[in-house]
Amino acid sequence: MNQKEIYRDANYGKQLVTAIRKITTRPWKIMDTCGGQTHAIARYRIEEMLPPEISLIHGPGCPVCVTPADTIDTAIELALNNKNVIISTFGDMMRVPGSKYDLLTAKSLGADIRIIYSPLDALKTAMENPSREVILFAIGFETTAPVHAQVVYESSKRKIRNLSLLTSLFAVPPVLEHLFALPDFSVDGLLAAGHVCSITGLSDYHRLSRNYQIPISVTGFEPVDILYGIYTNIRQLEEADYSVCNAYSRMVPEEGNPKARLVLDEIFEPSVQNWRGLGSLPASGFKIKEKYKSFDTLKRYSIKNKCLIKDDGCIAGEIMKGIAKPVNCPHFGKACRPESPLGAAMVSSEGVCAAYYKYK
């Protein structure tokens, strides 16, 4: 079997389910922290396979979902008020609601908004349109932040002056620390996102596990990967072993990716970041360093970011805290549907509400 077949093999999955059932003696709540894991859990009906004592909770695992409405408003305002501006963004962002409307509506009103498949596409657009200003709407966790950093580095090296970044980049460990410290946080174990850890390494997760006495299993995105991650997490919980287990060692080295972290540290520094549904959290985002300030959209256009609390009836914040699930929202599948989303989690391809709507 090839790699994909191995990690989707039903026999391996059944063996892991049996092993999980064998070691589970009491109720446990496990939180995943990646939209890819959330969708795989829903798609492969993993929660239904598990013993009833195990509940799966879905945390802040989708960077599109936590991008605040005011940042989307800024992109829309720049595109509509300046015909010389080209906004480059991922397709997931097009229908995420701002305070009034989304990027797709702005495009229909005449804004030049272009869908990209890689941040490097924006660099190409800037080179092909030297007389126009290209703004890269930079979205992501530590997984994609190095690629956005590479765009700035290459632009600086090639002396490309018509490109800037509107950043909505997030760091995972700080938001986890915020959740762990909440008085009503009742999750017992954590599934960490393998692709994030492949960049950052495991040092921050060792610290979180030790300080908050919570077991963390780093896992992948195929059904066997996720089941193995759940197994190692339950095993740790049952043995009161509060440590980090790398259940995705074929992809995640202990030290992460030093080259990716090097370019990340060259371009960005930690900053306060606004999280949709969670508010403003210290050191939980990335901002462009002073050395490269000419590539910072907010500084280039003298824009002050604000934390806008959008009262749209969306309970995504409670869902990310582990307090609720999408089905607890009175608007789920009614007023809030993929074609008319109230919140970002219903329209993003990694959103938890989109996963529940599509698969559950």
QUICOR-V817731 format. One record per helix or strand. SS is the DSSP state (A for helix, B for strand). FROM is the first residue (numbers start at 1). LEN is the number of residues. Records with the same first field share a line. If there is no record, write none. Layout:
SS = FROM-LEN ; FROM-LEN
//
This chain:
A = 3-4 ; 10-14 ; 35-9 ; 46-4 ; 63-4 ; 69-13 ; 91-3 ; 103-6 ; 120-9 ; 142-16 ; 172-9 ; 194-7 ; 203-10 ; 223-16 ; 258-10 ; 290-6 ; 297-4 ; 316-5 ; 326-3 ; 344-3 ; 352-8
B = 28-5 ; 54-5 ; 67-1 ; 85-6 ; 113-4 ; 133-8 ; 163-8 ; 189-5 ; 215-5 ; 244-3 ; 268-8 ; 279-10 ; 296-1 ; 332-1 ; 336-2 ; 340-1
//
